[in-house]
Amino acid sequence: MSDVLLLFGTLGWPEIIVIALIVLLLFGGKKIPELMRGIGKGIRSFKEGMNDVKEEINKPVEPTENGKQEEK
């Protein structure tokens, strides 16, 4: 985790501008909104998946007659 913070913590405005220009040159002005929309959908899907996992982990479990545990 600290490696990621070190990587992004050292980026200044000049580096961010250079990265933005490279993205603009690679994808063009018309493709960037589509690219950002796709990234946003991916992040939203990831968050929904994480919430589903949290809900599944927090589900109460009760023992049944045969001794096995069953989801409630």
C-alpha positions in Angstrom: 0.0 0.0 0.0 2.8 2.4 0.9 4.4 1.8 -2.5 1.2 3.0 -4.2 1.2 6.1 -2.0 4.8 6.8 -2.8 4.1 6.5 -6.6 1.2 8.9 -6.6 2.5 11.1 -3.8 5.4 12.2 -6.0 3.3 13.2 -9.0 3.1 17.0 -9.4 1.2 19.2 -11.8 3.8 19.0 -14.5 3.7 15.2 -14.5 -0.1 15.1 -14.5 -0.2 17.5 -17.5 2.3 15.4 -19.4 0.2 12.3 -18.7 -3.0 14.1 -19.8 -1.3 15.2 -23.1 -0.1 11.6 -23.8 -3.7 10.3 -23.2 -5.1 13.0 -25.4 -2.6 12.1 -28.2 -3.2 8.3 -27.9 -7.0 8.3 -27.7 -8.0 11.6 -29.3 -10.5 14.1 -28.0 -13.6 12.0 -29.1 -12.5 8.8 -27.4 -11.7 10.3 -24.0 -15.3 10.6 -22.8 -16.0 7.0 -23.8 -12.8 5.9 -22.0 -13.8 7.8 -18.8 -17.3 6.5 -19.0 -15.9 2.9 -19.2 -13.6 3.5 -16.3 -16.5 4.9 -14.2 -18.6 1.9 -15.0 -15.8 -0.4 -14.0 -15.2 1.3 -10.7 -19.0 1.3 -10.0 -19.1 -2.4 -10.8 -16.1 -3.1 -8.6 -17.7 -1.2 -5.6 -21.0 -3.1 -6.1 -19.1 -6.4 -6.1 -17.3 -5.4 -2.9 -20.6 -4.5 -1.2 -22.0 -7.9 -2.3 -19.0 -9.7 -0.7 -19.4 -7.7 2.5 -23.1 -8.6 2.7 -22.4 -12.2 2.1 -19.7 -12.3 4.8 -22.0 -10.6 7.3 -25.0 -12.9 6.7 -26.0 -14.7 9.9 -25.5 -18.5 9.9 -27.6 -20.9 12.0 -27.0 -24.6 12.6 -29.7 -27.0 11.2 -31.1 -30.2 12.5 -28.3 -32.3 11.0 -25.6 -30.1 12.5 -24.6 -28.3 9.3 -24.8 -24.6 9.2 -27.2 -22.9 6.9 -27.5 -19.3 5.7 -30.4 -17.4 7.0 
